[in-house]
Amino acid sequence: MKSNSHFGGRSGRGSTFKCDVCSRVTRDTGTGVDHVCAECFEIAGYDNMVNDNGYEPGSKDYADALADCEMLLAKAVKKGSDGAKIKAMNGFIWRD
């Protein structure tokens, strides 16, 4: 008999896991990333871009990246993510 457990493990396409960044239980989308949810993965990419390119607050590039991240953050929080954890892990986007 097939198990109906939705929290079976971290491997295999379609399995669920707890995001290492925001602590939300989410599903593996098959993208090869099985430790962060889709929103945290995208936000981390923006955070790296801001750091790598030296975007500074006040610049158009920084403002555009921040706006995109705020949209992703809202989406993640709506799905049950801890927004404070996401912000804490992405210090180039959300600076103190």
BELFEN-V445774 format. One record per residue. RES is the residue in one letter. PHI is phi in radians with two decimals (* if undefined). D_LAST is the distance of its C-alpha to the last C-alpha in Angstrom with 2 decimals. Layout:
BEGIN
res=RES phi=PHI d_last=D_LAST
res=RES phi=PHI d_last=D_LAST
END
This chain:
BEGIN
res=M phi=* d_last=52.48
res=K phi=-1.29 d_last=49.04
res=S phi=-1.28 d_last=46.09
res=N phi=-1.74 d_last=44.05
res=S phi=-1.17 d_last=41.01
res=H phi=-1.56 d_last=37.81
res=F phi=-2.12 d_last=35.91
res=G phi=-1.26 d_last=38.29
res=G phi=3.09 d_last=36.24
res=R phi=-1.75 d_last=33.74
res=S phi=-1.91 d_last=36.22
res=G phi=1.61 d_last=38.20
res=R phi=-1.08 d_last=37.43
res=G phi=1.63 d_last=36.84
res=S phi=-1.30 d_last=35.82
res=T phi=-1.86 d_last=32.85
res=F phi=-2.77 d_last=30.02
res=K phi=-1.66 d_last=26.82
res=C phi=-1.04 d_last=23.72
res=D phi=-1.18 d_last=22.03
res=V phi=-1.66 d_last=18.54
res=C phi=-1.81 d_last=18.93
res=S phi=1.23 d_last=22.17
res=R phi=-1.41 d_last=24.17
res=V phi=-1.38 d_last=27.79
res=T phi=-2.45 d_last=28.57
res=R phi=-1.93 d_last=31.39
res=D phi=-1.16 d_last=31.90
res=T phi=-1.59 d_last=32.41
res=G phi=1.50 d_last=34.34
res=T phi=-1.48 d_last=31.82
res=G phi=1.65 d_last=31.89
res=V phi=-1.93 d_last=28.52
res=D phi=-2.08 d_last=29.30
res=H phi=-2.28 d_last=26.21
res=V phi=-2.35 d_last=23.55
res=C phi=-1.27 d_last=24.18
res=A phi=-1.06 d_last=24.59
res=E phi=-1.18 d_last=21.37
res=C phi=-1.13 d_last=19.22
res=F phi=-1.10 d_last=21.36
res=E phi=-1.15 d_last=20.80
res=I phi=-1.09 d_last=17.00
res=A phi=-1.06 d_last=17.07
res=G phi=-1.11 d_last=19.34
res=Y phi=-1.13 d_last=17.06
res=D phi=-1.03 d_last=14.17
res=N phi=-1.12 d_last=16.89
res=M phi=-1.09 d_last=18.16
res=V phi=-1.07 d_last=15.00
res=N phi=-1.16 d_last=14.84
res=D phi=-1.07 d_last=18.63
res=N phi=-1.68 d_last=19.12
res=G phi=1.19 d_last=16.44
res=Y phi=-1.11 d_last=15.26
res=E phi=-1.94 d_last=13.02
res=P phi=-0.93 d_last=11.29
res=G phi=1.77 d_last=14.40
res=S phi=-1.44 d_last=16.81
res=K phi=-1.10 d_last=19.02
res=D phi=-1.08 d_last=18.50
res=Y phi=-1.13 d_last=14.71
res=A phi=-1.07 d_last=15.44
res=D phi=-1.13 d_last=18.23
res=A phi=-1.14 d_last=16.39
res=L phi=-1.09 d_last=13.63
res=A phi=-1.08 d_last=16.62
res=D phi=-1.10 d_last=18.46
res=C phi=-1.21 d_last=15.75
res=E phi=-1.10 d_last=15.41
res=M phi=-1.13 d_last=19.20
res=L phi=-1.14 d_last=19.34
res=L phi=-1.09 d_last=16.87
res=A phi=-1.06 d_last=19.15
res=K phi=-1.11 d_last=22.15
res=A phi=-1.14 d_last=21.01
res=V phi=-1.12 d_last=20.24
res=K phi=-1.06 d_last=23.62
res=K phi=-1.47 d_last=25.23
res=G phi=1.97 d_last=23.87
res=S phi=-1.29 d_last=20.72
res=D phi=-1.57 d_last=17.93
res=G phi=-1.06 d_last=15.05
res=A phi=-1.12 d_last=12.53
res=K phi=-1.17 d_last=13.90
res=I phi=-1.09 d_last=13.70
res=K phi=-1.09 d_last=10.00
res=A phi=-1.13 d_last=9.56
res=M phi=-1.49 d_last=12.12
res=N phi=-2.25 d_last=10.88
res=G phi=-1.29 d_last=7.76
res=F phi=-1.48 d_last=9.29
res=I phi=-1.42 d_last=9.63
res=W phi=-1.79 d_last=6.63
res=R phi=-1.52 d_last=3.78
res=D phi=-1.25 d_last=0.00
END
